């Protein structure tokens, strides 16, 4: 199981992989990407795998953009992490500004991903 669970929408795999590389290189952390087809294997019960990874991680990073913040799975994974007492870190990018972060995300200390 991994130290960090990154919740994102599959259209933003590029940004999630960049966050994974950063956390691995700078902090030597194992990172699970929730929507990465290479981390949930063919034939595997993906919902159970998500539950296991969320249960085992220490930190959940939410990649929140104008598109992803409205998606049910981001909210589902965020809620599960919050209820489990995990550290939840909202990371905004893709046109979503820190000041426009909706509740309940705006109650958490968030960071902004640099463009590019």
C-alpha positions in Angstrom: 0.0 0.0 0.0 1.1 3.5 -0.7 1.7 6.6 1.6 -0.2 9.1 -0.6 -3.5 8.6 -2.5 -4.0 11.1 -5.3 -7.6 11.6 -6.4 -8.1 13.0 -9.9 -10.2 12.6 -13.0 -8.8 10.5 -15.8 -8.6 13.4 -18.2 -6.0 15.0 -15.9 -3.6 12.0 -15.7 -0.7 14.2 -16.9 -1.0 16.5 -13.9 -1.5 13.5 -11.5 1.7 11.9 -12.8 3.6 15.2 -12.3 2.4 15.3 -8.7 3.4 11.6 -8.3 6.9 12.3 -9.7 7.3 15.3 -7.3 6.2 13.4 -4.2 8.4 10.4 -5.1 11.5 12.4 -5.9 11.4 15.1 -3.3 9.8 13.2 -0.4 10.5 9.6 -1.2 6.8 8.7 -0.9 4.9 5.8 -2.6 2.0 7.4 -4.4 -1.2 5.7 -5.6 -3.0 7.4 -8.5 -6.7 6.6 -8.3 -7.6 6.8 -12.0 -4.3 5.4 -13.4 -5.1 2.3 -15.5 -1.7 0.9 -14.7 -2.2 0.8 -10.9 -5.6 -1.0 -10.9 -5.1 -4.2 -12.9 -7.3 -6.1 -15.3 -9.6 -8.4 -13.5 -9.1 -6.6 -10.2 -12.1 -5.3 -8.2 -11.3 -1.6 -8.7 -13.8 -0.4 -6.1 -12.3 -2.6 -3.5 -8.8 -1.6 -4.5 -9.7 2.1 -4.1 -11.1 1.3 -0.6 -7.9 -0.5 0.4 -5.7 2.2 -0.9 -7.7 4.9 0.9 -7.7 2.9 4.1 -3.9 2.4 4.0 -2.7 5.8 3.0 -1.7 8.6 5.3 -2.4 11.5 3.0 -5.0 12.2 0.3 -4.2 14.8 -2.3 -7.2 16.1 -4.2 -6.4 17.5 -7.7 -9.2 20.1 -8.0 -9.8 21.9 -11.3 -12.9 23.6 -12.7 -13.8 20.2 -14.2 -12.9 17.8 -11.4 -14.4 19.7 -8.5 -17.9 18.8 -9.8 -17.2 15.2 -10.5 -18.8 12.6 -8.1 -15.7 10.4 -7.6 -13.5 13.3 -6.4 -16.1 14.1 -3.8 -16.7 10.5 -2.9 -12.9 9.8 -2.3 -12.5 13.1 -0.5 -15.4 12.3 1.8 -14.1 8.8 2.5 -10.7 10.2 3.4 -12.1 12.9 5.6 -14.3 10.5 7.5 -11.3 8.1 8.0 -9.3 11.0 9.6 -6.7 11.2 6.8 -4.8 14.3 6.0 -6.7 15.8 3.0 -4.8 18.4 0.9 -6.7 20.2 -1.9 -4.5 21.1 -4.8 -6.1 23.6 -7.2 -5.1 24.1 -10.9 -6.7 24.3 -14.3 -8.4 27.7 -13.8 -9.7 27.0 -10.3 -8.5 29.7 -7.9 -7.9 29.2 -4.2 -10.4 31.9 -3.5 -13.1 30.1 -5.5 -12.7 26.7 -3.8 -16.1 25.6 -2.8 -17.1 24.3 0.6 -16.1 22.0 2.2 -12.8 22.2 0.4 -12.3 25.8 1.3 -12.2 24.9 5.0 -9.0 23.0 4.4 -5.6 24.6 3.8 -5.1 24.2 0.0 -2.2 24.8 -2.3 -2.1 25.9 -5.9 -0.3 23.9 -8.6 1.9 26.1 -10.8 0.8 26.2 -14.4 2.9 24.1 -16.8 
